[in-house]
Amino acid sequence: MSQSASVWLVLVLALAAANLPFLNERLFGLVPLRSAHKLLAVRLAELVVLFFLVGGVGLLFERRVGQIAPQGWEFYAVSGALFLVLAFPGFTWRYLIKHHRS
């Protein structure tokens, strides 16, 4: 896989992972919960775990291409902010759009 393709794959994976907690009522999309609705705190915890999982995939791709570049706190702050921006469509759909339940 080319370097460009791996970058796009990580971005698409980040978009999917950032929206996953808001688009379903299961833990990580797999484990059913006892309550009918997930709390916002659970969704945010999922978001943090998925951020680190996507970061790990990016790290694996970087290791495969060559030497891993050292990163400072600025890199993690910007990538965390980007992950939150990518989560905005799912957050909007879950909390800001009025859903008519029948």
Backbone as JSON Lines, residues from 0, in Angstrom:
{"i":0,"aa":"M","n":[0.84,-1.16,0.0],"ca":[0.0,0.0,0.0],"c":[0.9,1.24,0.0]}
{"i":1,"aa":"S","n":[0.53,2.21,-0.82],"ca":[1.33,3.43,-0.9],"c":[1.12,4.29,0.35]}
{"i":2,"aa":"Q","n":[2.01,5.23,0.53],"ca":[1.93,6.12,1.68],"c":[0.66,6.98,1.6]}
{"i":3,"aa":"S","n":[0.31,7.43,0.42],"ca":[-0.89,8.24,0.24],"c":[-2.15,7.44,0.57]}
{"i":4,"aa":"A","n":[-2.18,6.19,0.14],"ca":[-3.34,5.35,0.43],"c":[-3.46,5.06,1.92]}
{"i":5,"aa":"S","n":[-2.35,4.89,2.61],"ca":[-2.41,4.63,4.05],"c":[-2.89,5.86,4.81]}
{"i":6,"aa":"V","n":[-2.52,7.06,4.35],"ca":[-3.0,8.29,4.99],"c":[-4.51,8.4,4.82]}
{"i":7,"aa":"W","n":[-5.01,8.14,3.61],"ca":[-6.45,8.21,3.38],"c":[-7.19,7.14,4.17]}
{"i":8,"aa":"L","n":[-6.6,5.98,4.29],"ca":[-7.23,4.91,5.07],"c":[-7.35,5.29,6.54]}
{"i":9,"aa":"V","n":[-6.31,5.9,7.09],"ca":[-6.36,6.34,8.49],"c":[-7.4,7.44,8.67]}
{"i":10,"aa":"L","n":[-7.51,8.36,7.71],"ca":[-8.51,9.43,7.81],"c":[-9.93,8.88,7.74]}
{"i":11,"aa":"V","n":[-10.18,7.94,6.86],"ca":[-11.52,7.33,6.76],"c":[-11.82,6.52,8.01]}
{"i":12,"aa":"L","n":[-10.83,5.8,8.51],"ca":[-11.0,5.05,9.75],"c":[-11.28,5.99,10.92]}
{"i":13,"aa":"A","n":[-10.61,7.12,10.97],"ca":[-10.84,8.1,12.03],"c":[-12.25,8.68,11.94]}
{"i":14,"aa":"L","n":[-12.73,8.95,10.74],"ca":[-14.08,9.47,10.56],"c":[-15.12,8.45,11.04]}
{"i":15,"aa":"A","n":[-14.93,7.2,10.68],"ca":[-15.87,6.16,11.11],"c":[-15.8,5.94,12.62]}
{"i":16,"aa":"A","n":[-14.6,5.9,13.18],"ca":[-14.43,5.66,14.61],"c":[-14.95,6.83,15.45]}
{"i":17,"aa":"A","n":[-14.79,8.05,14.96],"ca":[-15.24,9.21,15.71],"c":[-16.76,9.27,15.79]}
{"i":18,"aa":"N","n":[-17.45,8.76,14.79],"ca":[-18.91,8.8,14.77],"c":[-19.56,7.56,15.35]}
{"i":19,"aa":"L","n":[-18.82,6.48,15.5],"ca":[-19.37,5.22,16.0],"c":[-20.07,5.34,17.35]}
{"i":20,"aa":"P","n":[-19.51,6.02,18.34],"ca":[-20.19,6.09,19.64],"c":[-21.56,6.78,19.59]}
{"i":21,"aa":"F","n":[-21.75,7.66,18.63],"ca":[-22.99,8.42,18.56],"c":[-24.05,7.77,17.67]}
{"i":22,"aa":"L","n":[-23.67,6.8,16.89],"ca":[-24.61,6.22,15.92],"c":[-25.25,4.92,16.39]}
{"i":23,"aa":"N","n":[-24.91,4.43,17.57],"ca":[-25.53,3.2,18.06],"c":[-25.59,3.21,19.58]}
{"i":24,"aa":"E","n":[-26.33,2.27,20.12],"ca":[-26.5,2.17,21.57],"c":[-25.69,1.02,22.17]}
{"i":25,"aa":"R","n":[-24.78,0.44,21.41],"ca":[-23.93,-0.63,21.9],"c":[-22.55,-0.09,22.23]}
{"i":26,"aa":"L","n":[-21.87,-0.77,23.13],"ca":[-20.53,-0.38,23.51],"c":[-19.56,-0.78,22.4]}
{"i":27,"aa":"F","n":[-18.89,0.19,21.82],"ca":[-17.99,0.0,20.68],"c":[-18.69,-0.64,19.48]}
{"i":28,"aa":"G","n":[-20.0,-0.49,19.41],"ca":[-20.77,-1.04,18.31],"c":[-20.96,-2.54,18.37]}
{"i":29,"aa":"L","n":[-20.48,-3.19,19.43],"ca":[-20.54,-4.65,19.52],"c":[-21.28,-5.17,20.74]}
{"i":30,"aa":"V","n":[-21.0,-4.62,21.91],"ca":[-21.48,-5.17,23.17],"c":[-22.79,-4.48,23.57]}
{"i":31,"aa":"P","n":[-23.89,-5.23,23.67],"ca":[-25.14,-4.6,24.1],"c":[-25.07,-4.21,25.58]}
{"i":32,"aa":"L","n":[-25.67,-3.08,25.89],"ca":[-25.69,-2.59,27.27],"c":[-27.02,-2.93,27.92]}
{"i":33,"aa":"R","n":[-27.05,-2.92,29.23],"ca":[-28.28,-3.23,29.96],"c":[-29.32,-2.14,29.81]}
{"i":34,"aa":"S","n":[-28.89,-0.9,29.85],"ca":[-29.84,0.2,29.72],"c":[-30.16,0.44,28.25]}
{"i":35,"aa":"A","n":[-31.29,1.07,28.02],"ca":[-31.73,1.31,26.65],"c":[-30.93,2.41,25.97]}
{"i":36,"aa":"H","n":[-30.37,3.34,26.77],"ca":[-29.63,4.47,26.21],"c":[-28.25,4.56,26.84]}
{"i":37,"aa":"K","n":[-27.28,4.91,26.02],"ca":[-25.92,5.13,26.5],"c":[-25.81,6.54,27.06]}
{"i":38,"aa":"L","n":[-25.11,6.68,28.15],"ca":[-24.86,8.0,28.71],"c":[-23.79,8.73,27.89]}
{"i":39,"aa":"L","n":[-23.81,10.05,27.97],"ca":[-22.82,10.84,27.25],"c":[-21.41,10.52,27.74]}
{"i":40,"aa":"A","n":[-21.26,10.25,29.03],"ca":[-19.93,9.91,29.56],"c":[-19.4,8.62,28.94]}
{"i":41,"aa":"V","n":[-20.26,7.66,28.72],"ca":[-19.85,6.41,28.08],"c":[-19.44,6.68,26.64]}
{"i":42,"aa":"R","n":[-20.21,7.51,25.95],"ca":[-19.87,7.85,24.56],"c":[-18.52,8.57,24.49]}
{"i":43,"aa":"L","n":[-18.25,9.47,25.43],"ca":[-16.98,10.18,25.42],"c":[-15.81,9.25,25.77]}
{"i":44,"aa":"A","n":[-16.04,8.3,26.67],"ca":[-15.0,7.31,26.99],"c":[-14.7,6.45,25.76]}
{"i":45,"aa":"E","n":[-15.75,6.05,25.05],"ca":[-15.55,5.31,23.8],"c":[-14.74,6.13,22.81]}
{"i":46,"aa":"L","n":[-15.05,7.42,22.73],"ca":[-14.35,8.3,21.81],"c":[-12.86,8.35,22.11]}
{"i":47,"aa":"V","n":[-12.51,8.41,23.39],"ca":[-11.09,8.45,23.79],"c":[-10.4,7.13,23.42]}
{"i":48,"aa":"V","n":[-11.04,6.0,23.71],"ca":[-10.45,4.7,23.39],"c":[-10.27,4.55,21.88]}
{"i":49,"aa":"L","n":[-11.29,4.94,21.12],"ca":[-11.2,4.83,19.67],"c":[-10.15,5.78,19.09]}
{"i":50,"aa":"F","n":[-9.95,6.94,19.72],"ca":[-8.89,7.85,19.29],"c":[-7.53,7.16,19.39]}
{"i":51,"aa":"F","n":[-7.29,6.48,20.51],"ca":[-6.01,5.8,20.68],"c":[-5.88,4.59,19.76]}
{"i":52,"aa":"L","n":[-6.98,3.9,19.47],"ca":[-6.92,2.78,18.53],"c":[-6.58,3.24,17.11]}
{"i":53,"aa":"V","n":[-7.22,4.32,16.68],"ca":[-6.91,4.86,15.35],"c":[-5.47,5.38,15.32]}
{"i":54,"aa":"G","n":[-5.03,6.01,16.41],"ca":[-3.63,6.44,16.49],"c":[-2.67,5.28,16.4]}
{"i":55,"aa":"G","n":[-3.04,4.15,17.0],"ca":[-2.21,2.95,16.91],"c":[-2.13,2.42,15.5]}
{"i":56,"aa":"V","n":[-3.24,2.46,14.78],"ca":[-3.22,2.04,13.37],"c":[-2.32,2.96,12.56]}
{"i":57,"aa":"G","n":[-2.42,4.26,12.82],"ca":[-1.54,5.21,12.13],"c":[-0.08,4.97,12.46]}
{"i":58,"aa":"L","n":[0.19,4.63,13.7],"ca":[1.56,4.32,14.12],"c":[2.08,3.06,13.41]}
{"i":59,"aa":"L","n":[1.22,2.05,13.27],"ca":[1.62,0.84,12.55],"c":[1.95,1.14,11.09]}
{"i":60,"aa":"F","n":[1.13,1.98,10.45],"ca":[1.42,2.36,9.06],"c":[2.73,3.13,8.97]}
{"i":61,"aa":"E","n":[2.96,4.02,9.93],"ca":[4.2,4.8,9.91],"c":[5.42,3.91,10.12]}
{"i":62,"aa":"R","n":[5.28,2.95,11.0],"ca":[6.38,2.01,11.25],"c":[6.67,1.19,10.0]}
{"i":63,"aa":"R","n":[5.62,0.83,9.27],"ca":[5.79,0.02,8.06],"c":[6.5,0.8,6.96]}
{"i":64,"aa":"V","n":[6.26,2.11,6.9],"ca":[6.88,2.94,5.86],"c":[8.34,3.21,6.18]}
{"i":65,"aa":"G","n":[8.67,3.39,7.44],"ca":[10.05,3.7,7.8],"c":[10.15,4.02,9.27]}
{"i":66,"aa":"Q","n":[11.05,4.91,9.6],"ca":[11.29,5.29,10.99],"c":[10.14,6.15,11.51]}
{"i":67,"aa":"I","n":[9.75,5.91,12.76],"ca":[8.68,6.67,13.39],"c":[9.22,8.02,13.82]}
{"i":68,"aa":"A","n":[8.55,9.09,13.4],"ca":[8.98,10.44,13.76],"c":[8.55,10.76,15.18]}
{"i":69,"aa":"P","n":[9.44,11.33,15.99],"ca":[9.04,11.7,17.36],"c":[8.04,12.85,17.32]}
{"i":70,"aa":"Q","n":[7.03,12.77,18.19],"ca":[5.98,13.78,18.22],"c":[5.93,14.42,19.61]}
{"i":71,"aa":"G","n":[5.65,15.7,19.63],"ca":[5.47,16.41,20.89],"c":[4.0,16.49,21.27]}
{"i":72,"aa":"W","n":[3.71,17.19,22.34],"ca":[2.34,17.29,22.82],"c":[1.46,18.03,21.82]}
{"i":73,"aa":"E","n":[2.06,18.9,21.01],"ca":[1.29,19.67,20.04],"c":[0.61,18.75,19.02]}
{"i":74,"aa":"F","n":[1.33,17.73,18.59],"ca":[0.78,16.77,17.63],"c":[-0.46,16.09,18.19]}
{"i":75,"aa":"Y","n":[-0.38,15.66,19.45],"ca":[-1.5,14.95,20.06],"c":[-2.67,15.89,20.34]}
{"i":76,"aa":"A","n":[-2.38,17.15,20.66],"ca":[-3.45,18.13,20.87],"c":[-4.19,18.4,19.56]}
{"i":77,"aa":"V","n":[-3.46,18.56,18.48],"ca":[-4.08,18.83,17.18],"c":[-4.83,17.61,16.67]}
{"i":78,"aa":"S","n":[-4.25,16.42,16.81],"ca":[-4.94,15.21,16.33],"c":[-6.18,14.93,17.19]}
{"i":79,"aa":"G","n":[-6.14,15.22,18.49],"ca":[-7.33,15.07,19.32],"c":[-8.42,16.05,18.92]}
{"i":80,"aa":"A","n":[-8.04,17.29,18.62],"ca":[-9.01,18.28,18.15],"c":[-9.6,17.86,16.8]}
{"i":81,"aa":"L","n":[-8.78,17.35,15.91],"ca":[-9.29,16.87,14.63],"c":[-10.26,15.71,14.82]}
{"i":82,"aa":"F","n":[-9.96,14.81,15.75],"ca":[-10.85,13.69,16.02],"c":[-12.2,14.19,16.54]}
{"i":83,"aa":"L","n":[-12.19,15.2,17.39],"ca":[-13.44,15.79,17.87],"c":[-14.23,16.46,16.75]}
{"i":84,"aa":"V","n":[-13.53,17.12,15.83],"ca":[-14.2,17.73,14.69],"c":[-14.82,16.65,13.8]}
{"i":85,"aa":"L","n":[-14.12,15.54,13.62],"ca":[-14.66,14.44,12.83],"c":[-15.88,13.81,13.49]}
{"i":86,"aa":"A","n":[-15.98,13.92,14.82],"ca":[-17.12,13.35,15.56],"c":[-18.34,14.26,15.52]}
{"i":87,"aa":"F","n":[-18.22,15.47,15.01],"ca":[-19.33,16.42,15.04],"c":[-20.57,15.95,14.3]}
{"i":88,"aa":"P","n":[-20.48,15.31,13.13],"ca":[-21.72,14.85,12.48],"c":[-22.51,13.85,13.33]}
{"i":89,"aa":"G","n":[-21.83,12.91,13.96],"ca":[-22.52,11.95,14.81],"c":[-23.12,12.6,16.05]}
{"i":90,"aa":"F","n":[-22.38,13.54,16.66],"ca":[-22.89,14.28,17.81],"c":[-24.11,15.09,17.43]}
{"i":91,"aa":"T","n":[-24.05,15.74,16.28],"ca":[-25.18,16.53,15.8],"c":[-26.4,15.65,15.58]}
{"i":92,"aa":"W","n":[-26.21,14.51,14.95],"ca":[-27.33,13.61,14.68],"c":[-27.94,13.09,15.98]}
{"i":93,"aa":"R","n":[-27.1,12.78,16.96],"ca":[-27.59,12.2,18.21],"c":[-28.25,13.24,19.12]}
{"i":94,"aa":"Y","n":[-27.65,14.41,19.27],"ca":[-28.09,15.35,20.3],"c":[-28.75,16.63,19.79]}
{"i":95,"aa":"L","n":[-28.5,17.05,18.58],"ca":[-29.0,18.33,18.13],"c":[-30.16,18.23,17.15]}
{"i":96,"aa":"I","n":[-30.35,17.1,16.5],"ca":[-31.46,16.92,15.58],"c":[-32.61,16.26,16.33]}
{"i":97,"aa":"K","n":[-33.78,16.82,16.17],"ca":[-34.95,16.28,16.86],"c":[-35.43,15.05,16.1]}
{"i":98,"aa":"H","n":[-35.51,13.92,16.82],"ca":[-35.98,12.66,16.24],"c":[-37.4,12.4,16.71]}
{"i":99,"aa":"H","n":[-38.28,12.1,15.76],"ca":[-39.65,11.76,16.11],"c":[-39.73,10.27,16.37]}
{"i":100,"aa":"R","n":[-40.05,9.91,17.59],"ca":[-40.16,8.49,17.95],"c":[-41.62,8.08,17.91]}
{"i":101,"aa":"S","n":[-41.89,6.96,17.3],"ca":[-43.27,6.51,17.21],"c":[-43.58,5.42,18.21]}
